[in-house]
C-alpha cells in the first residue's frame, strides 16, 4: 500500500544525489566567458515548474517503493516507471496537466543527462499532446462586478459581526479584499501574491497603486495601475486593523497577504486555494486567480466595445490577439443573447 505520509513532490534535497547534483549544475547561469548549464536560460518560475514536476515523478516512485537512489542521473526515467506514473496521473488530473507534467519530466531528464536518448519519452510526449483537451473556461465564467460585490459582501459581514473573533474577522476581511482587489486589478497570481506595502503596493495621495517593475512582470514591461478609490477606505482599515491581527504582531510583514495561522506571507499556491474557497462560498464556483483575467477581458468587451484594446491593456498584453483568443468570452455571450432575443420574438408570434 502506498503511504500518504510521504510528500507528493519530492523536494530537491531529497532527490537521488546524482539527480540533485546534475540539476543544480544544469541551472547554473551563464557568466562572462563561461557558459551556463543547459537549464540556466530558463526563467526562475519555469525552472521551479520543471523541478516540481520532476519531483512529482520521484515522489510517486518513492511512495511506491520504486525509487532507485544509487544510479546515475535520470536512472529512474525508464519506460516501465514512466508508464506507471502516467497511469496514476490519468486517474486524478486533466489531460492538459498530464501532458505538461510528462513534458517537463522529459525536459529535466534531458537537461541532467544531455547525452542520453529519450526518443521514447518524446514520442509519449507527442501522443499526450495530441489528446490534451483544455477544460472550457465558460462554465467558470463570472463578470467582474459579481466578484466585486462578493468581496464587498464578505468585508461588510466581517465588520458587522458581533460573534466572530478578531482573527476570524481579519481572515474574512482579507479574503473579501483579495477577491475585490483582483476583480479591479487582475494581475498575475505571482505578482498578486508578492504585493508589498511601500514597494509594489503604494498609496499616492488618496489612492492606492500597484507598481510592478519590468523585472517582476511576465512581459518584462513595468505595470503601474491605480486601485479603484472604492477600495481606498477598505484597504486603509485592513492595514490598520486586520493586517496586524493576521500577523500576530504590531510590526507585521510588509507583504499584503498574510496567513491567519502563522502570520507569514501567503505563498502564491495558497493564494489560489484561498480565492477558490472564497469564490466557491460566494458565487458558487471555485474560481482561481487566472479566471479573473478572463472576467476582466470579457467585461471590457461587453461594457466598452467601442474601445477594443481595453481588455489587452487591463491584462498587460502587447498583442490584442492573445487577449481575444485566450481570455475574451464576450463574443459567445453576445451571440447567445442575440439568439435568445430571436427565439423570444419567434415565441411571441
Buried (B, 14 or more C-beta within 10 A) or exposed (E): EEEEEBEEBBEBEBBBEBBBEBBBBBBBEEEEEEEBBBBBEBEEEEBEBBBBBBBBBBBBBBBBEBBEBEEEBBBBBEEEBBEBBBEBBEEEEBBBBBBBBBBBBBBBBBBBBEEEEBEEBEEBBEEBBEEBEEEEBEEBBBBBEBBBBBBBBBBEBBBEEEEBEEBBBBBBBBBBBBBBBBBBBBBBBBBBBBBBBEEBBBBEEEBBBBBBEEEBBEEEEEBEBEBBEEBBEBBEBBBEBBBBBBBBEEEBBBBBBBBBEEBEBBEBEEBBEBBBEBBEEBBEEBBBBBBBBBBBBBBBBBBEEEEBEBBBBBBBBEEBEBBBEBBBBBEEBBEEEEEEEEEEEEEEE
